């Protein structure tokens, strides 16, 4: 995003500090400088990487009718809408990122395919920019791992279900 001319800010928010506890991370992306330094109360995009959180937290809290939901789950967007009580018009994008990483790495590390899924939200930034940025940032990874991540990012873009 940064290389695509966007301004970016990110920060985590931890609750109970124990391993496995749900946590939130916020990102802001803008065409201009970002001056806010607070949590995001009304998100434009909600990404859920751990599908068990669909039932453990309230991911639609503070959201508007224009919020886009990116969910790591094998379920359909319609099933997720029903589970979260979202209106039929809500934009939900699902991806089985866990399956992708198990196939690509042999481990459950869904971040790379989720990055590819984000390209559907930032349609003015081509998927190749996401892959190139990742490649530059992670250039010290072993070649085999880097290539698996690049494939996972592309699959995260290609294998989504949009509803």
C-alpha positions in Angstrom: 0.0 0.0 0.0 2.8 2.3 0.9 4.5 1.9 -2.5 1.1 2.4 -4.2 1.0 6.0 -2.9 -1.2 5.4 0.2 -0.5 6.5 3.7 -0.7 3.6 6.2 -0.9 3.3 10.0 -1.2 0.1 12.0 -1.2 -0.8 15.6 -2.4 -3.7 17.8 -4.8 -3.6 20.8 -4.3 -6.4 23.3 -6.9 -7.5 25.9 -6.0 -10.1 28.4 -2.3 -10.9 27.9 -2.4 -14.6 27.6 -1.5 -16.9 24.7 -4.4 -17.6 22.5 -6.6 -14.7 23.7 -8.5 -12.8 21.0 -6.8 -9.5 20.0 -7.6 -6.6 17.7 -5.3 -4.9 15.2 -6.1 -1.7 13.4 -4.9 -0.4 10.1 -5.7 2.9 8.5 -5.1 3.4 4.8 -5.6 6.9 3.3 -4.8 9.0 0.2 -3.5 11.7 2.6 -1.6 11.9 5.8 -3.2 10.2 8.8 -3.4 12.3 11.9 -5.7 10.1 14.1 -3.9 8.0 16.8 -6.9 6.2 18.4 -8.6 2.9 17.9 -11.0 2.4 15.0 -14.6 2.7 16.2 -16.4 2.4 12.9 -14.4 0.2 10.5 -14.7 0.2 6.8 -13.2 -3.3 6.7 -13.3 -6.1 9.3 -10.9 -9.0 8.7 -11.3 -12.2 10.8 -8.4 -14.5 10.5 -9.5 -17.0 13.2 -12.9 -18.3 12.2 -13.7 -19.3 15.8 -14.0 -15.6 16.6 -17.2 -15.4 14.5 -19.0 -16.9 17.6 -16.6 -15.6 20.3 -16.7 -11.9 19.6 -19.1 -9.3 18.0 -17.2 -8.5 14.8 -20.0 -6.3 13.4 -19.9 -4.0 16.5 -19.5 -0.4 15.3 -19.8 -1.3 11.7 -22.0 0.4 9.1 -24.0 -0.9 6.1 -20.9 -0.2 4.0 -18.5 -2.2 6.0 -16.7 -5.1 4.1 -16.1 -8.3 6.0 -13.1 -10.5 5.0 -13.4 -13.9 6.8 -11.1 -16.9 6.9 -13.6 -19.7 6.7 -14.7 -22.5 4.4 -18.3 -21.2 4.8 -20.2 -19.2 2.2 -20.7 -15.5 2.5 -24.4 -16.2 3.0 -23.8 -18.5 5.9 -21.5 -15.9 7.5 -24.2 -13.2 7.1 -26.7 -15.4 8.7 -24.4 -16.3 11.6 -23.5 -12.6 12.3 -27.1 -11.4 11.7 -25.9 -9.1 8.8 -28.4 -7.8 6.2 -28.4 -9.6 2.8 -26.9 -6.5 1.3 -23.8 -6.7 3.5 -20.5 -7.3 1.6 -18.9 -10.4 2.9 -15.9 -12.0 1.3 -14.9 -15.5 2.5 -11.7 -17.4 1.8 -10.5 -20.7 3.2 -7.1 -19.3 4.0 -6.4 -22.2 6.4 -6.8 -24.7 3.7 -4.5 -22.7 1.4 -1.7 -22.5 3.9 -2.0 -26.2 4.8 -1.6 -27.0 1.1 1.2 -24.5 0.5 3.2 -24.7 3.8 1.8 -27.7 5.7 1.0 -25.3 8.5 -1.9 -23.1 9.5 -0.5 -19.6 8.8 -3.4 -17.8 7.1 -1.9 -14.3 6.9 -0.6 -14.6 3.3 -3.8 -15.6 1.7 -5.7 -13.0 3.7 -3.3 -10.4 2.2 -4.4 -11.5 -1.2 -8.0 -11.2 -0.1 -7.4 -7.6 0.8 -6.7 -6.8 -2.8 -10.5 -7.1 -3.4 -11.0 -4.1 -1.1 -8.3 -2.0 -2.6 -9.1 -2.7 -6.2 -7.1 0.3 -7.4 -4.0 -1.6 -6.2 -3.3 -4.6 -8.4 -2.6 -8.0 -6.7 0.9 -7.9 -8.2 1.7 -4.9 -5.9 0.7 -7.0 -2.9 3.0 -9.8 -4.0 5.9 -7.5 -4.9 5.6 -5.7 -1.6 5.6 -8.9 0.3 8.6 -10.2 -1.7 10.6 -7.1 -0.9 9.8 -7.1 2.8 10.4 -10.8 3.2 13.4 -11.1 0.8 15.4 -12.9 3.5 13.1 -15.9 3.7 14.3 -19.1 2.2 13.3 -19.2 -1.5 11.0 -22.2 -1.0 9.1 -20.3 1.8 9.0 -17.1 -0.1 7.6 -18.8 -3.2 4.9 -20.6 -1.1 3.9 -17.3 0.4 3.6 -15.6 -3.0 1.4 -18.5 -4.3 -0.7 -18.2 -1.1 -1.2 -14.5 -1.6 -2.3 -15.1 -5.2 -4.6 -17.9 -4.2 -6.1 -15.7 -1.5 -7.1 -13.3 -4.3 -8.3 -15.9 -6.7 -10.2 -18.3 -4.5 -12.5 -15.9 -2.7 -16.3 -16.2 -2.5 -18.0 -12.8 -2.6 -21.5 -12.2 -1.3 
